[in-house]
């Protein structure tokens, strides 16, 4: 039981660390966006957004998903305390990121006139893309070092690197926007890439790895599995991007640009604020799972423990969203965006199913079943996109919320079938109990907000349900980690 408590404490510790990092990064992003808006105006924001998104797309294609695929092998070697294998994998990754980074930079250089034409409908930004080609190279080198930090579970250093990079990048780039206006955008993006690499390198060196010299033949032989897995991950990402694009076109054609704006705003809240929890947990969860994946009993325990923590954190947050979504929309946007309230309430319910399916997706990744993962994602993206189109066609924005719930119920069933059939996975009764209770409370809250016309009464009942789910979560958190004992240990240290 003490080992289980220790595992749960590690999960909560990692989640709190990277949850804080994500909140900090969002604040930095908000400040940066505010200054760009003030100093450069709408046009500056548009140029900066288009340049950044184009470079990000090129990076996702040419990086071969090494940031995820390499973690599996690094984490396994670290878990098994096989230092020789860890050094060899790190050395191979170090070579691969140089090759893929150079590939990304060369492709950007060669295609720079075409990228300018496609992105801006003119050739004025050709030199901008030529200069930004260096950021693909620098970004890939950073990615390799991040993967080693994450795979070896140096989470505190990884958190420090992320936060310090965001802060220093903000401090350095604001004067560039102030002094050079639109001409400062490209230098700012390059400076951010340089600063991030330097800071990540500083914390990476703390691991004190003496990497062996690996020949090109051995690099290719050992690195094929990483590149293969990463290639399919990149394809999966492109499929997701393509399906999202198709949906936005469908909404524009059937509805209007306002509807697309509402859709982006609504799911922007889910991805940015609720997504903090997923990002924070994934940083620790995937390396732990990859390290235990060959031990069926151990990996099933890892998945269920992570699921328990996810639901205990998400339960109160999602119920708050359901009850107070109108207030949240006004605070984050304005009253003009209130039409997305029902869509957001249904989406909050859908997140419970997304969380459970998210756990299982990582199982397939950790097993290294890249083709299976690709086909799972392809099929899921196709039927989720189809459901979204049907939902919007018949019920508008509300239909998008409903389709989100239905889509992730189907995705959960799909992933459970896959993991149960191929890897013998099952959800433990403890997880199912927490899942059903938290989902039921949020569902009752949704019914209260929809069926009770008296605003005061609906908020009062909703607040009671928030209190219930919060007490429930605190009770179970205390049960699995003993909060008082945990705090006392921290205080004594």
C-alpha positions in Angstrom: 0.0 0.0 0.0 2.9 2.3 0.8 4.2 1.7 -2.8 0.8 2.7 -4.2 0.7 5.8 -2.0 4.2 6.7 -3.3 3.0 6.3 -6.9 -0.1 8.4 -6.3 2.0 11.1 -4.7 4.4 11.1 -7.7 1.4 11.6 -10.0 0.0 14.5 -7.9 3.4 16.1 -7.6 4.1 15.9 -11.4 0.6 17.2 -12.2 0.9 20.1 -9.8 4.4 21.0 -11.1 3.4 21.0 -14.8 -0.1 22.4 -14.1 1.7 25.4 -12.7 4.0 25.5 -15.7 1.1 25.5 -18.1 -0.7 28.3 -16.2 2.5 30.3 -16.2 3.0 29.8 -19.9 -0.6 30.8 -20.6 -0.1 34.0 -18.6 3.1 34.8 -20.6 1.3 34.0 -23.8 -1.5 36.4 -22.8 0.9 39.2 -22.0 2.9 38.7 -25.2 -0.4 38.7 -27.3 -1.5 41.9 -25.5 1.8 43.7 -26.3 1.7 42.5 -29.9 -1.9 43.8 -30.2 -1.0 47.2 -28.7 2.4 47.7 -30.4 1.7 46.0 -33.7 -2.0 46.2 -34.1 -4.3 43.6 -35.7 -2.1 43.3 -38.8 0.9 42.5 -36.6 -1.0 39.9 -34.7 -2.1 38.4 -38.1 1.5 38.3 -39.5 3.0 36.9 -36.3 0.3 34.2 -36.1 0.6 33.2 -39.8 4.4 33.0 -39.6 4.4 31.0 -36.3 1.6 28.6 -37.5 3.4 27.9 -40.8 6.7 27.2 -39.1 4.9 25.0 -36.5 3.2 23.0 -39.3 6.5 22.4 -41.1 8.2 21.4 -37.9 5.5 18.9 -37.1 6.0 17.3 -40.5 9.8 17.2 -40.6 10.4 16.3 -36.9 9.1 12.8 -37.4 7.5 12.8 -34.0 10.8 12.1 -32.3 9.7 14.2 -29.3 7.3 11.4 -28.4 8.7 8.3 -30.0 12.1 8.6 -28.4 10.7 9.0 -24.9 9.4 5.4 -25.0 12.9 3.9 -25.4 14.6 6.4 -23.0 12.0 5.8 -20.3 12.3 2.0 -20.6 16.1 2.1 -20.3 15.8 4.5 -17.3 13.2 2.3 -15.6 15.3 -0.8 -16.0 18.4 1.1 -14.8 20.2 0.2 -18.0 22.6 3.1 -18.2 24.5 1.8 -21.2 21.3 1.5 -23.2 20.2 5.0 -22.0 23.4 6.6 -23.2 23.2 4.8 -26.6 19.6 5.9 -27.2 20.4 9.5 -26.1 23.3 9.5 -28.5 21.2 8.2 -31.4 18.5 10.8 -30.7 21.1 13.5 -30.6 22.2 12.6 -34.1 18.7 12.2 -35.4 17.5 15.6 -34.3 20.5 17.2 -36.1 19.5 15.4 -39.3 15.7 16.1 -39.0 16.4 19.7 -37.9 18.6 20.2 -41.0 15.9 18.6 -43.2 13.3 21.0 -41.9 15.6 24.0 -42.3 16.5 23.0 -45.9 12.8 22.4 -46.9 11.8 25.8 -45.5 14.7 27.5 -47.4 13.8 25.8 -50.7 10.1 26.4 -50.3 10.3 30.0 -48.9 8.9 31.7 -52.0 6.0 29.2 -52.2 5.3 29.5 -48.5 5.1 33.3 -48.8 2.7 33.0 -51.7 0.5 30.4 -50.1 0.5 32.1 -46.7 0.3 35.8 -47.6 -0.7 35.6 -51.3 2.5 37.5 -52.2 6.3 37.1 -52.2 7.1 39.8 -49.7 7.7 37.4 -46.9 10.2 35.1 -48.7 13.1 36.4 -46.7 11.1 36.0 -43.5 10.8 32.3 -44.2 14.4 32.1 -45.2 15.5 33.5 -41.9 12.9 31.5 -39.9 14.4 28.2 -41.4 17.0 28.3 -38.6 14.2 28.0 -36.0 13.2 24.6 -37.3 16.8 23.4 -36.7 17.1 25.0 -33.3 13.6 23.7 -32.3 14.5 20.2 -33.2 17.7 20.3 -31.1 15.6 21.6 -28.2 13.1 18.8 -28.7 15.9 16.2 -28.4 17.0 17.6 -25.0 13.5 17.9 -23.7 12.8 14.2 -24.6 15.8 13.1 -22.5 14.8 15.2 -19.6 11.2 13.9 -19.8 12.2 10.2 -20.4 14.7 10.2 -17.4 11.9 11.8 -15.3 13.9 15.0 -14.5 10.6 16.8 -14.2 11.7 19.6 -12.0 14.4 20.6 -14.4 12.1 20.3 -17.3 9.6 22.6 -15.6 12.3 25.1 -14.8 13.5 25.1 -18.4 9.9 25.7 -19.7 9.1 28.5 -17.3 12.5 30.2 -17.6 12.4 30.0 -21.5 8.9 31.6 -21.5 9.9 34.4 -19.2 13.3 35.3 -20.8 11.8 35.1 -24.3 9.1 37.6 -23.2 11.7 40.0 -21.7 13.9 39.9 -24.8 11.2 40.1 -27.5 9.1 42.9 -26.2 11.8 45.5 -26.9 12.1 44.2 -30.4 8.4 44.8 -31.0 8.7 48.2 -29.4 11.7 49.3 -31.4 11.1 47.7 -34.8 7.4 47.1 -35.0 6.5 44.6 -37.8 10.1 44.2 -38.7 10.8 42.9 -35.1 8.5 39.8 -35.6 10.9 37.5 -37.3 13.9 38.4 -35.1 11.6 37.9 -32.0 10.7 34.3 -33.2 14.4 33.5 -33.8 15.4 34.9 -30.4 12.7 32.8 -28.7 14.1 29.6 -30.4 17.7 30.5 -29.4 16.8 31.3 -25.8 14.8 28.1 -25.4 17.7 26.0 -26.7 20.3 27.7 -24.5 18.1 27.3 -21.4 17.1 23.7 -22.1 20.8 22.9 -22.7 21.7 24.4 -19.3 19.3 22.0 -17.5 20.1 19.1 -19.8 23.8 19.3 -18.8 22.8 18.7 -15.2 22.1 15.1 -16.1 25.8 14.7 -16.8 25.5 12.2 -19.7 28.7 11.1 -21.4 27.3 10.1 -24.8 29.2 7.4 -26.7 30.2 7.9 -30.3 27.7 6.1 -32.6 28.4 5.4 -36.3 25.9 6.5 -38.9 25.1 2.8 -39.7 24.3 2.1 -36.1 22.3 5.3 -35.8 20.1 4.3 -38.7 19.8 0.7 -37.5 18.8 1.6 -34.0 16.9 4.8 -34.9 14.6 3.2 -37.5 12.0 2.2 -34.9 12.0 5.7 -33.5 11.6 7.3 -36.9 8.9 4.8 -37.9 6.9 5.4 -34.8 7.4 9.2 -35.2 6.4 9.1 -38.8 3.0 7.6 -38.0 2.6 10.1 -35.2 3.2 12.9 -37.6 0.6 11.4 -40.0 -1.9 11.2 -37.2 -1.3 14.8 -36.4 -1.8 15.8 -40.0 -5.1 13.8 -40.1 -6.3 15.7 -37.0 -5.4 19.0 -38.6 -7.0 18.1 -41.9 -10.3 17.0 -40.2 -10.4 20.2 -38.2 -9.9 22.2 -41.4 -12.7 20.3 -43.1 -15.1 20.9 -40.2 -14.3 24.7 -40.2 -15.0 24.8 -43.9 -18.3 23.0 -43.4 -19.3 25.4 -40.6 -18.4 28.3 -42.8 -20.4 27.0 -45.8 -23.5 26.0 -43.8 -23.4 28.7 -41.3 -21.1 31.8 -41.2 -17.7 33.0 -40.2 -19.3 34.0 -36.8 -20.1 30.3 -36.3 -16.5 29.4 -36.9 -15.4 32.1 -34.4 -17.8 30.7 -31.8 -16.6 27.2 -32.4 -12.9 28.2 -32.1 -13.6 30.2 -29.0 -15.6 27.4 -27.3 -13.1 24.7 -27.9 -10.2 27.1 -27.2 -11.5 27.2 -23.6 -11.5 23.4 -23.4 -8.1 23.1 -25.0 -6.4 25.9 -23.1 -7.9 25.6 -19.6 -9.1 22.1 -19.2 -6.3 21.0 -21.5 -3.8 22.2 -18.8 -4.6 19.0 -16.8 -4.0 16.7 -19.8 -0.7 18.3 -20.7 0.5 18.3 -17.1 -0.3 14.7 -16.6 1.1 13.5 -19.9 4.5 14.9 -19.1 4.9 12.3 -16.3 2.3 9.6 -17.3 3.8 8.6 -20.7 7.4 8.0 -19.4 6.1 6.0 -16.4 3.8 4.0 -18.6 6.5 3.3 -21.2 8.8 2.1 -18.4 6.2 -0.3 -17.1 4.6 -1.4 -20.4 6.2 -4.9 -20.6 4.8 -5.8 -17.1 1.0 -6.3 -17.6 0.1 -6.0 -13.9 2.3 -2.9 -13.4 1.2 -1.0 -16.5 -2.5 -1.6 -15.8 -2.0 -0.2 -12.3 -0.2 2.8 -13.8 -3.1 3.5 -16.2 -5.8 3.2 -13.5 -3.9 5.3 -11.0 -3.4 8.0 -13.5 -7.1 7.8 -14.4 -8.1 8.1 -10.8 -6.1 11.2 -10.4 -7.4 12.7 -13.6 -11.0 12.2 -12.6 -10.5 13.5 -9.1 -9.0 16.7 -10.5 -11.4 17.1 -13.5 -14.6 16.3 -11.7 -14.9 19.6 -9.7 -13.5 21.7 -12.6 -15.9 20.3 -15.2 -18.9 20.7 -12.9 -17.9 24.4 -12.3 -17.8 24.8 -16.1 -21.3 23.3 -16.5 -22.8 25.6 -13.8 -20.9 28.8 -14.3 -20.1 28.7 -18.0 -22.0 32.0 -18.8 -19.8 33.9 -16.3 -16.7 32.2 -17.6 -17.6 33.1 -21.2 -18.2 36.8 -20.3 -14.9 37.0 -18.3 -12.8 35.3 -20.9 -14.5 36.8 -24.0 -17.6 39.0 -23.9 -21.4 38.7 -23.9 -21.3 38.3 -27.7 -20.0 34.8 -27.2 -22.8 33.6 -24.9 -24.3 31.5 -27.8 -21.6 28.9 -27.1 -22.8 28.2 -23.6 -24.8 25.0 -24.3 -22.1 23.7 -26.6 -19.6 24.2 -23.8 -21.8 22.5 -21.2 -22.1 19.3 -23.3 -18.4 19.5 -24.1 -17.6 19.5 -20.4 -19.5 16.2 -20.1 -17.6 14.8 -23.1 -14.3 15.5 -21.4 -14.9 12.7 -19.0 -15.0 10.2 -21.9 -12.0 12.0 -23.5 -10.0 11.6 -20.4 -10.6 7.8 -20.2 -9.9 7.3 -23.9 -6.8 9.5 -23.6 -5.4 7.1 -21.0 -5.8 4.2 -23.4 -4.3 6.0 -26.4 -1.0 6.2 -24.6 -1.1 2.4 -24.0 -1.0 1.8 -27.7 1.8 4.3 -28.1 3.8 2.8 -25.2 3.5 -0.6 -26.7 5.1 0.7 -29.9 2.1 -0.3 -32.0 2.5 2.6 -34.4 0.4 1.3 -37.3 -2.4 0.3 -34.9 -2.3 3.8 -33.3 -2.4 5.4 -36.8 -5.5 3.4 -37.9 -7.2 4.1 -34.6 -6.7 7.8 -34.9 -7.7 7.8 -38.6 -10.9 6.0 -38.0 -11.7 8.0 -34.9 -11.0 11.4 -36.6 -13.3 10.4 -39.5 -16.3 9.5 -37.5 -15.9 12.3 -35.0 -15.7 14.8 -38.0 -18.8 13.2 -39.5 -20.6 13.4 -36.2 -19.6 17.1 -35.9 -20.9 17.9 -39.4 -24.2 16.0 -38.6 -24.5 17.7 -35.2 -24.0 21.2 -36.7 -26.3 20.5 -39.6 -29.3 19.6 -37.4 -28.7 21.5 -34.1 -26.1 24.2 -34.8 -23.6 25.1 -32.1 -25.4 22.9 -29.6 -25.1 20.0 -32.0 -21.3 20.4 -31.9 -21.4 19.9 -28.1 -23.6 16.8 -28.4 -21.4 15.3 -31.2 -18.4 15.9 -28.9 -19.9 13.7 -26.3 -21.1 11.0 -28.7 -17.8 11.0 -30.5 -15.7 10.5 -27.4 -18.1 7.8 -26.1 -17.4 5.9 -29.3 -13.7 6.6 -29.2 -13.6 5.3 -25.6 -15.4 2.1 -26.6 -13.0 1.7 -29.6 -9.9 2.2 -27.5 -11.1 -0.1 -24.7 -11.8 -2.8 -27.2 -8.4 -2.5 -28.8 -6.4 -2.4 -25.6 -8.5 -5.2 -24.0 -8.2 -7.5 -27.1 -4.5 -6.9 -27.8 -3.0 -6.1 -24.4 -5.4 -7.6 -21.9 -6.2 -4.2 -20.4 -9.1 -3.6 -18.0 -10.4 -0.8 -15.9 -10.3 -1.5 -12.1 -13.5 -1.1 -10.0 -12.0 1.8 -8.1 -11.6 3.8 -11.4 -15.1 2.9 -12.6 -16.6 3.9 -9.3 -14.9 7.4 -9.4 -15.8 7.8 -13.1 -19.5 7.0 -12.7 -19.9 9.2 -9.6 -18.1 12.2 -11.1 -19.9 11.9 -14.4 -23.3 11.5 -12.6 -22.7 14.7 -10.5 -21.7 16.7 -13.6 -24.7 15.3 -15.5 -27.2 16.2 -12.8 -25.6 19.7 -12.8 -26.3 19.9 -16.5 -29.9 18.9 -16.0 -30.3 21.5 -13.3 -29.0 24.3 -15.6 -31.1 23.2 -18.5 -34.4 22.3 -16.8 -34.7 24.9 -14.1 -35.7 28.3 -15.4 -35.2 30.1 -12.1 -31.6 31.4 -12.4 -31.0 31.8 -8.6 -32.3 28.2 -7.9 -30.3 26.6 -10.7 -27.1 28.3 -9.5 -27.8 27.4 -5.9 -28.4 23.7 -6.8 -25.3 23.8 -9.1 -23.2 25.2 -6.3 -24.3 22.4 -4.0 -23.3 19.8 -6.6 -19.9 21.5 -7.0 -19.5 21.3 -3.2 -20.4 17.6 -3.3 -18.0 16.7 -6.1 -15.2 18.8 -4.4 -15.7 17.0 -1.1 -15.8 13.6 -2.9 -12.5 14.4 -4.6 -10.9 15.6 -1.4 -12.1 12.5 0.4 -10.6 10.2 -2.2 -7.4 12.2 -2.6 -6.9 12.0 1.2 -7.7 8.3 1.1 -5.0 7.5 -1.5 -2.2 9.9 -0.4 -3.1 10.9 3.1 -2.9 14.7 2.7 -2.0 15.5 6.3 0.9 13.0 6.3 2.0 14.4 2.9 2.0 18.0 4.1 3.8 17.1 7.4 6.6 15.3 5.4 7.0 18.3 3.2 7.1 20.6 6.2 9.8 18.4 7.9 11.9 18.5 4.7 
